[in-house]
Amino acid sequence: MKHIAYPVVFSFLISVILQLLPFPAHAFLGGDTPSPVRAELFSAGQEDGTLVVGLHLTMDDGWHVYWQNPGEAGMPVKINWELPEGYHAGPLAFPAPESFDGGGMTGYGYEGEVVLFSTIHHEAGPGTDGFGEDLFPLRASVEWLACSDLCIPGSAELVLVSSRPDQERLPLVSHWRSRLPLQAPGDILAADGAVLEQQGNAFVIRLGFSGTEAGNIRAYYPLTPAGGIDFDGIRTGQGGVVIPLRGTEAPESLSGVVVTSEKAYHVEFPEVTVSPAGLSGNPQAAGTWGALFSMLGLAFAGGMLLNVMPCVLPVLGLKVFSLIGPAGADKAHRHTSGRMLSLVFAGGVIFSFWVLAASVLVLKGMGEQIGWGFQFQSPAFIMFIATVVFAFGLNLFGVFEFSAPVVSGKLGKAASHHDSFGAFVSGVLATTLATPCTAPFLGTALGFAFSQPPLLILLFFTVIAIGMSAPYVILAWHPAWLKFLPRPGEWMYRFKQVMGFILMAVVVWLASLLGTHGGAAAMVNLFLLLFIVAFIFWVIGLQTGPGTPTGKQFLVWIVSLAVTAGAYAQLMPESSPVSSPGNASSGTYIDTNGVEWKEFSPSLLEALSRERKTVFIDFTADWCLTCKVMEASVLSHQNIARLFEHPSIIPVRADWTSRNDDITSLLQKFGRSGVPLFVILPQGDVDRAVILPEVITVDMLENELNNVLQSQEL
């Protein structure tokens, strides 16, 4: 069954917080706000010395609660018993659910009313009167999440007063017990196997069944957690079930509930196998490997294109120095030095991407939903990288040098800013500033990579790193191609200082991002930290000059870095973000062209889908410079503004500046893991989404919007 209102992940997180508070949810919503769910316990009778208890939940019209696997969001109904010694409660038994679709996500649960079942066992076993009237009352606490256009967590303290069956509810018991999943005999319904197959560029798991009911399968509800499963695309027919995946990473096993025309059955597939066709040398297998190598090719190309994206341009000058080589050296030595430093620079890039990949794997292993550039959603990280960029700017101004403890000779003095440590740090800094951007080709490759197993994620990140560093390594090893660059000389020192000012502009930008997250207080803390860092590195410059003993240099660096780390720990901002001006309570804001932008939410997409409005979604973030360039050059263009005024087009902005699991889920649904992303939903239909490139033009967007409008008029 389809349902318009769908709970958002944010509502689920809020529900968890509310349940930790010392007052019920309805108190938070207002004392006079009635709960949309009413809960009661009753006895459904005894069977073989076991007491069967019914939990009757009645929902207001338009509200629903969740099954044991809520789907892509939500929270299942839970019950906790207070039982005397010698008594134990079994797990809550859930009848087969219904499905609720909305906002591009799918959930499972119940509308109207439902009876869930709990069993209470006595250690004495059958044949004993373990459920006499002296046992009662029994108490239990129940929790649920009720959703309509919004989600409200609820709870109740319930009492079971007797073991005598509630005669008035016997029809309800009969109805809902008939929907409890059964273990089907093999001749009725048998699970024959789960096979991973490729269909075009997508991957699916095909569940095979046999038995008299195999041709009557009406629905399949997975008990396996969401993972890489596309819940919205599950379909049944021809004696089987097809489960689409968001990537190629398949669960090792599957379990779920199959609903036929007669009953509901619990099925298990202990192993998901690869299609035999996928292991042979046929075109399908070639297509699988071809898709992988195609994505790796996109990753390499996207890595190369990162070098010309706005995020990386501030450190472009640092790479120019690596290519030219140190001033004051002969031509042969400059070429040798340039080659070495290009490899060290590449090592810094690759190392940084490996650290980023490790962070992704750890967070994914913890069940977190993350995407490309996720670290810029953390105020603590923004303060850290702002400090690093500021320190690098001080280096370019000549306040101190990234140099080895011992530097001697004329060449050493001239090349002190070209040593291996500086080149490595340049690679790290370039990578860090690149991560807010997705380049052309990179968005598709990253969307594929984030759904892969750990080794493939590491492989993709390595290929992106190689692509990003490849132009500099190639140019360094082919010095004849560098004739367009001027010879080393005094201009390099002036150019270095100019690049220092550019990095200071980056610090100002990072400070503005920090203000978005933590307000003015966080910005004040950052500027105080930068003042401390400026003083510390000024001292480093004074105490680590040529001729300074090695031991003293090490001591100065260790003490300085320790003081910097201590200051950072004291001034680090809190994680809780502050809403930006665009996130007004009304959910809309007006841009400079007078265009009204809606703030993204799953419930908004549902409403616009009901109204059959064409939706343009701008996935953006304040820390994404490419996003800001696209907003200023394309989305703010007068031709686009006129199209956005069309009554059938609703512009929506999905702001990913701070962490938002709803936006992350929708990005993943569109096969992407970062911003920018531009999507058109004809008549609000997510399944017909038109996904545009990361870098768009006015003509491109204008043509796509006009094509959608014309198709609606036909």
VOMIKE-243792 format. One record per residue (C-alpha): x, y negated, z negated. Coordinates in steps of 0.001 Angstrom, whole numbers, padded with zeros to 6 digits, always signed. Example, Ala and Ser with C-alpha at 12.3 -4.5 7.8 and 13.67 -1.06 7.14 Angstrom:
<recs>
+012300+004500-007800;+013670+001060-007140;
</recs>
This chain:
<recs>
+000000+000000+000000;+001264-003491+000799;+001238-006292-001688;+001992-009931-001041;+003562-011008-004313;+006911-009420-005094;+009011-009853-008251;+012259-011600-007741;+015514-010523-009292;+015704-013822-011158;+012401-013084-012880;+013739-009714-013904;+016838-011292-015466;+014712-013835-017291;+012541-010998-018595;+015557-009335-020151;+016497-012589-021880;+012959-013136-023149;+012868-009672-024655;+015889-010560-026785;+014042-013491-028334;+012273-013143-031700;+008860-013946-030221;+006705-012245-027606;+006680-013312-023978;+003239-014872-024188;+004513-017186-026910;+007127-018490-024472;+004452-019056-021858;+002126-020748-024277;+000036-019403-027129;-003204-019555-025160;-001858-017706-022111;-003406-014216-022056;-001249-011305-021001;-002136-009910-017542;-001605-006379-018913;-003443-004560-021703;-001970-001377-023176;-003522+001403-025268;-002433+004822-026510;-004832+007757-026642;-004673+011511-027031;-005085+013616-023902;-005198+016853-025915;-002764+019593-026907;-001092+022154-024669;+001021+025037-026020;+001756+023261-029274;+002593+019965-027537;+000583+016778-027942;-000047+014959-024655;-000418+011202-025120;-001750+008830-022467;-000475+005274-022124;-003302+003363-020447;-002205+000111-018777;-004874-002163-017306;-003728-005044-015090;-005572-008191-014041;-006378-008554-010342;-003273-009225-008276;-000842-007991-010929;+001261-004839-010941;+003734-002980-013158;+006616-000763-012112;+007378+002910-011565;+010409+004690-013057;+012429+003535-010019;+011182-000033-009525;+012837-000346-006115;+015026-003292-005194;+013962-005338-008227;+011743-005061-011255;+011780-003087-014498;+010119+000255-015261;+007627+000719-018072;+009380+001939-021229;+008118+003469-024471;+009923+004001-027780;+008306+006186-030438;+008649+006009-034208;+008259+009671-035151;+008720+011528-038430;+011545+014013-038843;+011022+017199-036850;+009094+015514-034025;+010499+014530-030629;+009029+012701-027642;+009727+013750-024071;+010442+011313-021241;+007611+009211-019894;+005881+010960-016965;+004973+008657-014060;+002296+009474-011456;+003189+008853-007817;+003319+005075-007250;+002341+002628-004532;+004768+000375-002661;+004824-003418-002801;+006477-005364+000003;+007383-009007+000014;+010232-011443+000401;+012163-008878+002420;+012329-006420-000498;+010383-003343-001550;+009231-002242-004994;+007239+000671-006413;+004532+000566-009060;+000822+000387-009868;-002028-002079-009425;-005325-002244-011308;-004679+000454-013894;-002517+003492-014522;-002137+006206-017115;+001404+007312-017910;+001965+010407-020020;+004230+011137-022949;+004561+014450-024762;+005359+014929-028445;+006930+018187-029602;+007155+019703-033071;+010217+021742-034019;+008003+024458-035511;+006766+025176-031978;+003471+026670-030716;+001167+028390-033177;+001658+025839-035926;-000639+022989-036825;+001949+020297-036360;-000545+017633-035342;-002936+017510-038266;-004618+014290-039238;-002057+013686-041994;+000553+013038-039283;-001216+009930-038026;-001011+007078-037272;+001997+007310-034929;+003554+004095-033705;+005254+003219-030429;+006597+000076-028786;+005957-000396-025070;+007684-002775-022651;+006841-003686-019060;+007337-006298-016384;+004121-007556-014781;+004381-009391-011471;+002124-011342-009165;+003261-014675-007710;+005529-014784-010754;+006827-012162-013167;+006038-012010-016884;+007722-009540-019244;+005363-007988-021753;+005476-005746-024780;+003086-004278-027311;+003235-002415-030610;+000724+000424-030253;-000770+002987-032623;-002021+006515-031913;-004638+007275-034550;-005550+010900-033856;-004685+014031-031886;-008331+014494-030898;-008778+013977-027131;-010408+010724-026059;-013505+012056-024308;-014272+008792-022527;-010887+008809-020816;-010945+012437-019665;-011835+011412-016054;-008880+009019-016080;-006625+011759-017403;-007776+014137-014686;-007230+011548-011944;-003758+010431-012983;-002498+013887-013913;-003391+015006-010407;-000874+012438-009148;+001984+013665-011332;+004736+015157-009145;+004829+018964-009173;+007581+021438-008428;+006258+022866-005176;+006532+026571-004321;+008764+027129-001303;+005879+028221+000884;+004065+024940+000159;+006936+022457+000494;+010654+023207+000552;+013538+020745+000850;+015598+022062+003757;+018415+019529+003712;+019541+015898+003869;+021668+014959+006888;+023521+011704+007597;+023032+010690+011229;+023784+007745+013470;+021051+005951+015404;+022648+003367+017667;+024755+001141+015414;+022778+002101+012311;+023013+005097+010007;+020151+007061+008480;+019593+010055+006236;+017088+012513+007644;+015293+014695+005083;+014010+017996+006422;+011101+019967+004953;+009333+023242+005609;+006155+024844+004286;+002450+024393+004796;+002504+020774+003556;+005567+019690+005558;+003392+018218+008302;+001198+016297+005847;+003808+014027+004242;+002327+010575+003714;+005029+008813+001695;+008434+009273+000098;+009515+007399-003033;+013231+007736-003852;+014365+008267-007410;+017940+007552-006340;+018992+003981-007301;+018958+001411-004502;+022665+001487-003578;+022983+001366+000201;+019404+002491+000907;+017141+000176+002907;+013918+000857+000970;+011784-001223+003302;+012641+000952+006305;+011785+004397+004884;+009378+006196+007218;+007724+009597+007363;+006471+011829+010142;+007106+015010+012109;+007691+017049+008993;+010439+014849+007611;+011548+011556+006116;+014014+009055+007599;+015882+006816+005153;+017860+003961+006772;+021125+002809+005210;+022556-000693+005035;+025966+000693+005984;+027616+004085+006299;+027970+004735+002573;+025449+007451+001712;+024594+008819-001742;+026084+012229-002478;+022667+013596-003447;+019030+012523-003296;+015910+013078-005328;+012459+011638-004985;+008719+012128-004849;+006925+013253-001711;+003207+012486-001428;+001181+014703+000896;-002498+014649+001743;-003118+016908-001269;-000507+016444-003995;+002707+014753-005061;+005853+016868-005262;+009253+016324-006809;+012046+017150-004347;+015801+017303-004732;+018613+017366-002199;+021788+018265-004094;+024008+017348-001144;+023900+014912+001761;+025784+016407+004695;+027075+014804+007882;+025301+015768+011079;+027182+018529+012911;+027062+016300+015983;+028940+013676+014015;+031858+016090+013480;+032330+017114+017098;+033837+015267+020012;+030532+014273+021539;+029437+010704+022319;+027639+010353+018995;+030843+011029+017066;+032711+008724+019399;+030061+006087+018704;+030636+006410+014952;+034382+005911+015299;+033798+003310+017974;+031577+001306+015615;+034255+001461+012909;+037054+000334+015224;+034829-002379+016687;+034192-003730+013196;+037918-003587+012403;+038559-005542+015600;+036047-008169+014487;+037746-008289+011080;+041134-008945+012720;+039718-011623+015039;+037808-013217+012169;+040984-013299+010080;+042810-015126+012869;+039964-017621+013257;+040072-018394+009529;+043193-020419+010315;+041155-023057+012147;+038216-023179+009729;+037800-026317+007576;+038564-024426+004362;+042127-023602+005449;+043071-026827+007226;+044351-028518+004015;+047236-026043+003835;+047930-025945+007573;+050892-028253+007123;+052480-025864+004656;+052546-023214+007367;+054131-025680+009806;+057109-025975+007473;+057529-022212+007425;+057611-022142+011229;+060097-024994+011649;+062596-023751+009093;+064803-025792+006758;+066271-029070+007834;+070041-029287+007858;+070554-025716+009024;+071812-024553+012378;+069320-023279+014946;+070079-019598+014403;+069666-019903+010659;+066411-021804+011059;+065039-018995+013168;+066207-016354+010690;+064781-018308+007774;+061495-018880+009595;+061111-015184+010331;+061812-014192+006762;+059473-016785+005317;+056708-015844+007761;+056864-012267+006465;+056853-013470+002861;+053912-015741+003667;+052105-012731+005188;+052933-010756+002045;+051279-013442-000071;+048181-013341+002134;+047952-009536+002038;+048588-009416-001714;+045813-011955-002302;+043356-010009-000161;+044224-006838-002079;+043523-008602-005367;+040235-009845-003927;+039357-006334-002701;+040156-004875-006128;+037882-007466-007759;+035090-006589-005329;+035454-002865-006042;+035469-003354-009818;+032368-005572-009757;+030534-003266-007332;+031411-000363-009617;+029768-002271-012477;+026582-002582-010402;+027046-006266-009556;+025691-007757-006343;+028445-009842-004825;+029447-011306-001503;+032266-013113+000268;+033356-016175-001712;+031680-014928-004908;+034537-016271-007054;+033589-019861-006188;+030319-019277-008045;+032362-019214-011278;+033151-022590-012919;+036185-021022-014615;+037626-019974-011255;+036983-023400-009720;+038890-025049-012577;+041724-022537-012154;+042104-023001-008405;+041808-026793-008757;+044738-026637-011176;+046774-024507-008761;+046060-026829-005813;+046944-029850-007966;+050247-028245-008956;+050990-027472-005322;+050285-031105-004460;+052753-032221-007127;+055299-029939-005485;+054739-031637-002134;+055208-035055-003782;+058594-033871-005055;+057689-033801-008751;+059184-030293-008951;+060299-027553-006563;+059247-023926-006094;+062816-022650-006180;+064792-019725-007493;+066613-020249-010820;+069976-020617-009055;+070254-022773-005928;+073609-024003-004670;+075179-025511-001608;+074010-028068+000901;+071686-025656+002616;+070143-024637-000685;+069383-028234-001560;+067797-028884+001788;+065772-025690+001778;+064644-025607-001837;+061002-025985-000841;+061356-023192+001711;+062368-020376-000613;+060548-017084-000726;+058554-017927-003830;+057145-021044-002211;+056232-019141+000954;+054529-016425-001079;+052551-018986-003083;+051582-020684+000193;+050096-017382+001362;+048190-016984-001887;+046876-020543-001748;+045866-020250+001911;+043919-017076+001139;+042220-018610-001870;+041059-021640+000082;+039949-019430+002973;+037522-017325+000958;+034664-019889+000861;+034512-019698+004681;+033279-017076+007068;+034617-017468+010574;+033032-016275+013824;+033121-012456+013960;+034070-012315+010278;+030499-012422+008952;+029496-009289+010866;+032652-007434+009843;+032283-008392+006172;+028615-007438+006089;+029623-003995+007354;+032647-003744+005035;+030771-004551+001817;+028542-001490+002336;+031468+000920+002814;+033346+003244+000441;+036273+001773-001547;+039040+002866+000844;+037278+001306+003825;+036682-001935+001903;+040422-002072+001170;+041179-001318+004834;+038905-004122+006054;+040410-006655+003655;+043902-005623+004764;+043005-006047+008439;+041525-009505+007741;+044751-010458+005929;+046887-009215+008825;+044726-011176+011259;+045040-014337+009190;+048835-014135+008915;+049508-012732+012413;+049758-016094+014280;+052540-017307+011986;+054503-014083+012084;+054236-013943+015885;+055318-017576+016319;+058184-017182+013856;+059508-014187+015770;+059157-015968+019124;+060826-019341+018452;+060730-020227+022154;+056976-020721+021730;+057623-023463+019149;+058998-026032+021585;+055901-028162+021057;+056958-028728+017427;+059445-031534+016679;+062940-030735+015399;+063513-030696+011635;+064379-034075+010190;+063391-036866+007853;+059814-036801+009168;+059284-033466+007384;+059575-035088+003962;+057066-037786+004891;+054726-035221+006402;+055028-033126+003256;+053890-036088+001168;+050937-036674+003504;+049940-033041+002998;+050202-033645-000746;+047521-036335-000480;+045341-033918+001497;+045659-031366-001302;+044680-034042-003815;+041551-034614-001732;+040882-030887-002059;+041171-031284-005842;+038541-034044-005737;+036263-031738-003739;+036795-028910-006234;+036030-031322-009073;+032715-032164-007417;+031927-028435-007232;+032727-028079-010899;+030371-030961-011622;+027609-029099-009775;+028092-026133-012103;+028929-027782-015421;+028041-031453-015168;+030164-034456-016148;+031605-032713-019219;+033204-030021-017072;+034714-032656-014762;+036166-034539-017736;+037724-031305-018987;+039229-030688-015552;+040776-034160-015331;+042185-033764-018847;+043706-030431-017829;+045194-031985-014681;+046722-034774-016777;+048376-032138-018978;+049545-030182-015923;+051022-033321-014327;+053060-034003-017471;+054185-030365-017755;+055378-030141-014153;+057088-033525-014448;+059063-032018-017324;+059781-028946-015189;+061150-031203-012452;+063448-032940-014942;+064679-029772-016627;+065147-027375-013686;+067218-029393-011248;+070390-028197-009495;+073066-027082-011927;+070618-026236-014720;+071584-022941-016411;+069432-020005-015387;+068395-019213-018950;+067179-022754-019508;+065175-022695-016258;+063415-019496-017242;+062687-020836-020725;+061263-024096-019365;+059014-022234-016925;+057769-019729-019504;+056991-022391-022118;+055355-024666-019533;+053141-021935-018128;+052177-020824-021644;+051145-024370-022573;+049198-024688-019312;+047403-021390-019963;+046541-022483-023492;+045158-025803-022277;+043127-024010-019611;+041679-021604-022187;+040615-024506-024407;+039096-026592-021625;+037567-023797-019514;+033912-024604-018732;+030975-022451-019717;+029487-020157-017101;+025920-021454-017227;+025273-023645-014155;+023498-026988-014062;+020796-027380-011413;+021816-029583-008527;+019654-032534-007452;+018349-030533-004532;+016916-027920-006855;+014044-030016-007989;+011241-028476-009940;+008950-029001-006976;+011120-026653-004917;+011505-029217-002117;+013749-032138-001285;+014081-034642+001539;+017329-034929+003511;+018740-038101+005039;+016666-037609+008204;+013421-037364+006275;+013157-033595+006816;+011513-031742+003953;+013521-028654+002983;+012002-025910+000872;+014094-024253-001822;+014458-020526-001140;+012620-017939-003213;+011196-014521-002300;+007710-015707-003243;+008071-018646-000825;+008949-016266+002024;+005880-014189+001162;+003632-017243+001244;+005067-018477+004554;+004730-014975+005997;+001045-014946+005024;+000612-018297+006765;+002533-016949+009802;+004924-019889+009710;+008245-019682+011520;+010990-020030+008923;+014493-021377+009493;+016808-020378+006629;+020097-022157+006026;+022239-019992+003735;+024735-022461+002295;+026879-023356-000718;+028536-026532-001928;+031929-024786-001923;+031583-023758+001750;+033176-026478+003885;+032036-024800+007094;+028465-025001+005781;+028830-028715+005141;+030272-029302+008603;+027328-027448+010166;+024842-029409+008049;+026389-032741+009014;+026950-032040+012717;+024029-029764+013633;+021245-029602+011050;+021257-033387+010616;+021055-034047+014365;+017962-035992+015414;+016904-033320+017940;+016918-030646+015242;+015174-032959+012791;+012346-033458+015315;+011960-029683+015702;+011829-029256+011937;+008877-031659+011899;+006865-029184+014007;+003971-027905+011844;+004825-024271+012671;+008482-024508+011540;+009450-024587+007877;+013137-025248+007072;+014315-023397+003956;+017661-023827+002224;+019114-020855+000324;+021723-022459-001932;+024327-019873-002979;+026539-022341-004871;+025752-020521-008100;+025150-016813-008305;+021717-015781-007034;+021001-012073-006633;+017909-012752-004492;+020027-014594-001935;+022739-011919-002118;+020154-009203-001422;+018742-011076+001567;+022234-011707+002958;+022896-007976+002731;+019602-007227+004444;+020764-009354+007367;+024093-007502+007413;+026128-010368+005956;+028055-010888+002745;+028756-014616+002760;+027848-018071+003995;+027222-019861+006281;+024372-017915+007814;+021488-019259+009890;+018380-017134+010393;+015063-017741+012154;+012049-015672+011043;+009364-015812+013769;+006014-016167+011981;+007823-015360+008729;+008560-011775+009797;+011858-010606+008272;+011913-007558+010554;+012029-009838+013644;+014786-012054+012281;+016947-013954+014786;+020456-014109+013309;+022627-016939+014644;+026451-017135+014632;+028348-018632+011697;+029279-021637+013853;+026358-023061+015820;+025769-026025+018107;+022818-028362+018468;+021938-026914+021880;+022142-023340+020593;+019821-023976+017644;+017458-026115+019713;+017129-023390+022360;+016513-020638+019801;+013822-022624+017976;+012100-023560+021236;+012175-019936+022412;+010494-018808+019199;+007828-021516+019473;+007112-020643+023108;+006782-016937+022316;+004209-017751+019627;+002120-019740+022086;+001893-016875+024600;
</recs>
